[in-house]
């Protein structure tokens, strides 16, 4: 008899655990080399803090699903991502520290899932948060650390899709779309439902404008993409992406794919956003972006940017890479953890 475990969770056996330790050790070493100090936060947070951070009912990935009540009647939630806990940490424990503040973490997060989609209810994340460094320089640093992390574990074939969460809101405001229609359009864009996106655009705008915005949402490519934008309004809205690319060195820029339709489901992103894709994987294995308003909601206004890698998804992606090209050593990691 096999006793069941909750959907979206998994058991990790010894051989795989050794490889996971090695993978995490390589990421930790890389983050430390880049000047990021590792922190840990409680797995539980006060629901009131998460609500103060502005996590709304539409922010499915960040909205905590597991709740309980403590002995004082306060509602506690299991963290669903690490950005909000670290923003809370910076706002409350780093009040006198001169920015930029560079922090890293390796931690489990817990999320609700949609049955049948293969989502993870419990996931191990490794990432960084750079607080107090504005765009484009801070974003360029975060992308450089991200590309370096992929290189550190031997995942040379991975690519980073880069978009801008402010691009479509700016375009929609420019063409006169009202706030209610804007929310519906951005939801379809975030869920990558292009049929739904076309429907909402045609409801909110004329046929010519809808066609223009659909064209923009589907544009992906290299730096040349920004040299052939179809409209002055689009060129203006994409100005931040052009500044970011100008600040990347050649090695990092070679890993970047521009995606003008890329946004993320989390509502706290305000500028550049990115997702990590690896050969053979049908979904992103990591992502991040700028969240310049979040820390202000928690008491210390600072621009910020960060990313998280899904460690198990990264491990699965590495399974498709010949062992001789791995840059992690499971045997050494196993000895180090004894």
Secondary structure, DSSP 8 states (H G I E B T S, - for coil): ------TT-----HHHHHHHHHHHHHHHHHHHHTT-EE----SEEEHHHHHHTT--TT-TTTS---EEE-TTS-EEEE-S-SHHHHHHHHHHH-TTS-S-EEEEEEEEEE----TTS---SEEEEEEEEEES--TTHHHHHHHHHHHHHHHHTT-TT-EEEEEEHHHHHHHHHHTT--HHHHHHHHHHHHTT-HHHHHHHHHHHS-HHHHHHHHHHHT-EESGGGGGS-SSHHHHHHTHHHHHHHHTS-HHHHTTEEEETT---S-TT--SEEEEEE-TT-SS-SEEEEE-TTHHHHTT----EEEEEEEHHHHHHHHTTS-GGG----HHHHHHHT-
